Amino acid sequence: MITVEDLRVTFNVGNRQIHAVQGISFDVAAGETFGIVGESGSGKSTVLKAIAGLVQSTSTALEVNGRAAAQRRSRADRRMMQFVFQDPYASLHPRQTVDDILREPLSIHGVGSKDEKVEAAMADVGLQAIHRFRYPHQLSGGQRQRVAIARALILQPPVLLMDEPTSALDVSIQAEILNLLARLRRSYSLTSILVSHDLAVVVHLCDRVAIMQSGRLVEIVTADALQGGTATAEYTRKLVAASRGFQRSNA
C-alpha cells in the first residue's frame, strides 16, 4: 500500500542545512500498522509529514496504493491519506463545533448525506449526540482526540497517518484511545503508520517497527522481536533497555 525509497528531508535554517531525514526506505503492506520510533529529534514525525505532503521532500519513490505521490498533493491524494495529529486541541478549530469540524471534509470533497455520515462517524468513535454541537474547549482531551479521529476517518480513507496520537492525553485515557484505534483499524481495514516515542504504544498497535536515530533508519523489526529483546542493532537494544517495563497488550 505504501512504498518509500530513499526519502530525504532538508531544512534551511539561516546559513545551515539540517538533514532531518537521510535516505529512509520501507514498505507498508495493505492492512498493516507500521510503527516508527526513536528519541526526540530522530526525524520520525518528519517522515510522516513528508508522506502526507506537509513538508517538502525528495525520494526515489513515494507511492500510495500504486500511485506516485506528487510533490504537491492532489485532492484525491489527500482524501486517500488522512492525518491524526499529536495535540487534539491545537488541531481542532476553536470556533467550530464538532458538527462543523466533521462536515468540513465532506463539503471539501463534495460528499452528500452529511447528517448521516456525521452521526455515524461520531458513533464509531464513541461520541454521543450531546457532543455534536459543542466546541473543542467544552470537551475533554480524550473527547477531542475522538473528534480528530472521526474527522480523519469520515471520508473512509484507506491510509491513516498518526503522529503521537496519545502522548497529549492522560495515561488513563491513552488506553481507551489505543483500544479505539485498534478496533477502527479492523473495522475500516486501515493501513496505518504510527509515530511514537512510546514503545508500549507502538507494540500495542503495530506489526512491524522502524527504529530511527539522527534522521537515519537503524533497522526494521517485528513488534514481537522488539518486545522480546531480539533486535540486532545495539541502538535498538539500548532504546528498549531505556523503556523497561513496557508490555504488549492483547486488548
C-alpha positions as CSV (number, residue, x, y, z in Angstrom):
1,M,0.0,0.0,0.0
2,I,2.9,2.4,0.8
3,T,6.3,2.4,-0.7
4,V,9.1,4.8,0.4
5,E,12.5,4.7,-1.2
6,D,15.4,7.0,-0.3
7,L,13.3,9.6,1.4
8,R,15.2,12.8,2.3
9,V,14.1,16.0,4.0
10,T,16.4,19.0,4.4
11,F,15.5,22.2,6.2
12,N,17.4,25.5,5.7
13,V,17.9,27.3,9.0
14,G,19.8,30.6,8.4
15,N,23.1,29.6,6.7
16,R,22.8,26.0,7.8
17,Q,21.2,22.9,6.3
18,I,19.5,20.5,8.7
19,H,19.3,17.0,7.2
20,A,16.3,15.8,9.1
21,V,15.7,12.6,7.2
22,Q,18.5,10.9,5.4
23,G,17.7,8.1,2.9
24,I,14.8,6.3,4.6
25,S,13.3,3.3,2.8
26,F,10.4,1.0,3.8
27,D,7.2,-0.6,2.6
28,V,3.9,-1.0,4.3
29,A,1.5,-3.8,3.3
30,A,-2.2,-3.3,2.9
31,G,-3.9,-3.6,6.2
32,E,-0.6,-3.4,8.2
33,T,0.0,-0.9,11.0
34,F,3.7,0.2,10.7
35,G,5.4,1.9,13.6
36,I,8.2,4.5,13.6
37,V,10.0,5.1,16.9
38,G,13.1,6.9,18.1
39,E,14.2,9.6,20.5
40,S,13.1,13.2,20.2
41,G,14.7,14.8,17.1
42,S,15.3,11.5,15.3
43,G,13.2,12.5,12.3
44,K,10.2,10.2,12.8
45,S,7.5,12.8,12.7
46,T,9.2,14.5,9.7
47,V,8.9,11.2,7.8
48,L,5.2,11.1,8.5
49,K,4.7,14.7,7.4
50,A,6.7,14.0,4.2
51,I,4.5,11.1,3.3
52,A,1.4,13.3,3.9
53,G,2.9,16.1,1.8
54,L,3.1,18.6,4.7
55,V,6.9,19.2,4.3
56,Q,8.9,19.2,1.1
57,S,11.0,16.1,0.4
58,T,12.9,14.2,-2.2
59,S,12.7,10.5,-2.9
60,T,13.5,7.8,-5.4
61,A,9.9,6.6,-5.0
62,L,7.0,7.6,-2.8
63,E,3.9,5.7,-3.7
64,V,0.5,5.1,-2.1
65,N,-1.7,2.3,-3.4
66,G,0.4,2.1,-6.6
67,R,0.2,5.8,-7.4
68,A,3.2,8.1,-7.2
69,A,2.5,10.9,-4.8
70,A,3.1,14.3,-6.5
71,Q,5.2,16.9,-4.7
72,R,2.0,19.0,-4.4
73,R,-0.7,16.5,-3.3
74,S,-3.9,16.4,-5.3
75,R,-7.3,16.4,-3.6
76,A,-7.6,12.7,-4.4
77,D,-4.2,12.1,-2.7
78,R,-5.3,13.9,0.4
79,R,-8.6,12.0,0.5
80,M,-6.7,8.8,0.4
81,M,-4.4,9.7,3.3
82,Q,-5.7,11.3,6.4
83,F,-3.7,12.6,9.4
84,V,-4.2,12.4,13.2
85,F,-2.1,15.0,15.0
86,Q,-0.4,14.9,18.4
87,D,-2.3,17.7,20.1
88,P,-6.1,17.4,19.5
89,Y,-6.8,20.8,21.0
90,A,-4.4,22.5,18.6
91,S,-5.6,20.6,15.6
92,L,-9.3,21.5,16.0
93,H,-10.7,24.9,15.1
94,P,-11.7,26.6,18.4
95,R,-14.6,28.4,16.7
96,Q,-16.1,25.3,15.1
97,T,-18.5,22.9,16.7
98,V,-17.9,19.2,16.4
99,D,-20.6,19.2,13.7
100,D,-18.7,21.9,11.8
101,I,-15.4,20.0,12.1
102,L,-16.9,16.8,10.8
103,R,-18.9,18.4,8.0
104,E,-15.9,20.3,6.6
105,P,-14.1,17.4,4.9
106,L,-17.4,16.2,3.4
107,S,-18.0,19.7,2.0
108,I,-14.5,19.9,0.6
109,H,-14.8,16.6,-1.2
110,G,-18.4,17.0,-2.3
111,V,-19.8,14.1,-0.3
112,G,-23.5,14.0,0.3
113,S,-25.7,12.7,3.2
114,K,-23.7,14.8,5.7
115,D,-26.0,14.4,8.6
116,E,-26.0,10.6,8.4
117,K,-22.2,10.5,7.9
118,V,-21.6,12.8,10.9
119,E,-23.8,10.8,13.1
120,A,-22.1,7.5,12.0
121,A,-18.6,9.0,12.5
122,M,-19.4,10.1,16.0
123,A,-20.9,6.7,16.9
124,D,-17.8,5.0,15.5
125,V,-15.5,6.8,17.9
126,G,-17.8,6.7,20.9
127,L,-19.1,10.2,21.0
128,Q,-22.7,10.9,22.0
129,A,-25.3,13.1,20.3
130,I,-24.9,15.7,23.1
131,H,-21.3,16.4,21.9
132,R,-22.3,17.3,18.3
133,F,-22.8,21.0,18.8
134,R,-20.1,21.6,21.4
135,Y,-16.9,23.5,20.9
136,P,-13.4,21.9,21.4
137,H,-12.9,23.8,24.7
138,Q,-16.1,22.1,26.0
139,L,-14.7,18.6,25.5
140,S,-12.2,16.6,27.5
141,G,-8.8,15.7,25.9
142,G,-9.9,12.2,25.1
143,Q,-13.1,13.5,23.5
144,R,-11.2,16.0,21.4
145,Q,-8.9,13.2,20.1
146,R,-12.0,11.2,19.3
147,V,-13.3,14.1,17.2
148,A,-9.9,14.3,15.4
149,I,-10.0,10.6,14.7
150,A,-13.6,10.8,13.5
151,R,-12.6,13.7,11.2
152,A,-9.8,11.7,9.7
153,L,-12.0,8.6,9.1
154,I,-15.2,10.3,7.9
155,L,-14.0,10.1,4.3
156,Q,-13.2,6.4,4.8
157,P,-9.6,6.7,3.6
158,P,-7.5,3.6,3.1
159,V,-4.5,5.1,4.8
160,L,-4.3,6.7,8.3
161,L,-1.2,8.6,9.4
162,M,-0.9,9.1,13.2
163,D,1.7,11.3,14.9
164,E,1.9,10.6,18.6
165,P,-1.9,10.3,18.9
166,T,-2.0,9.6,22.7
167,S,1.0,11.5,24.0
168,A,-1.0,14.6,24.9
169,L,-3.6,12.6,26.9
170,D,-3.7,11.4,30.5
171,V,-2.5,7.8,31.0
172,S,-6.0,6.7,31.9
173,I,-7.3,8.0,28.6
174,Q,-4.5,6.6,26.5
175,A,-5.6,3.0,26.8
176,E,-9.2,4.0,25.7
177,I,-7.9,5.7,22.6
178,L,-5.4,2.8,21.8
179,N,-8.2,0.3,22.0
180,L,-10.4,2.5,19.9
181,L,-7.7,2.8,17.2
182,A,-7.2,-1.0,17.3
183,R,-10.9,-1.5,16.7
184,L,-11.2,1.0,14.0
185,R,-8.2,-0.4,12.2
186,R,-10.0,-3.8,12.0
187,S,-13.5,-2.4,11.0
188,Y,-12.1,0.1,8.4
189,S,-9.4,-2.3,7.1
190,L,-6.9,0.5,7.5
191,T,-3.3,0.7,6.5
192,S,-1.6,2.9,9.1
193,I,1.7,4.4,10.1
194,L,2.0,5.3,13.8
195,V,4.8,7.5,15.0
196,S,5.6,7.5,18.7
197,H,8.4,7.7,21.3
198,D,6.5,5.3,23.5
199,L,7.4,1.7,22.7
200,A,4.4,0.3,24.7
201,V,2.0,2.3,22.4
202,V,3.8,1.1,19.3
203,V,3.9,-2.5,20.3
204,H,0.3,-2.4,21.3
205,L,-0.8,-1.5,17.7
206,C,1.9,-2.3,15.2
207,D,3.0,-5.3,13.3
208,R,6.5,-4.0,12.4
209,V,8.5,-1.1,13.7
210,A,11.2,1.1,12.2
211,I,13.8,2.4,14.5
212,M,15.3,5.8,13.7
213,Q,18.3,7.7,15.0
214,S,19.5,11.1,13.9
215,G,17.5,11.0,10.7
216,R,18.6,7.6,9.6
217,L,16.9,4.2,9.7
218,V,18.6,1.9,12.1
219,E,16.6,-1.3,11.4
220,I,13.1,-2.6,11.0
221,V,11.9,-5.3,13.4
222,T,8.7,-7.1,14.3
223,A,6.8,-5.9,17.4
224,D,7.4,-9.3,19.0
225,A,11.2,-9.0,18.4
226,L,11.2,-5.5,19.8
227,Q,9.4,-6.6,23.0
228,G,11.4,-9.8,23.2
229,G,14.7,-8.0,23.1
230,T,15.9,-9.9,20.0
231,A,16.6,-6.8,17.8
232,T,20.0,-6.9,16.2
233,A,21.1,-3.2,16.4
234,E,22.9,-2.0,19.5
235,Y,20.9,1.3,19.4
236,T,17.6,-0.6,19.4
237,R,18.6,-2.7,22.4
238,K,19.6,0.4,24.3
239,L,16.2,2.0,23.4
240,V,14.4,-1.0,24.7
241,A,16.5,-1.0,27.8
242,A,15.7,2.6,28.5
243,S,12.0,1.7,28.2
244,R,11.9,-1.3,30.5
245,G,8.5,-2.3,31.7
246,F,6.5,-1.8,28.5
247,Q,4.3,-4.8,27.7
248,R,2.4,-5.7,24.6
249,S,-1.3,-5.9,25.3
250,N,-3.7,-8.2,23.5
251,A,-6.6,-5.9,24.1
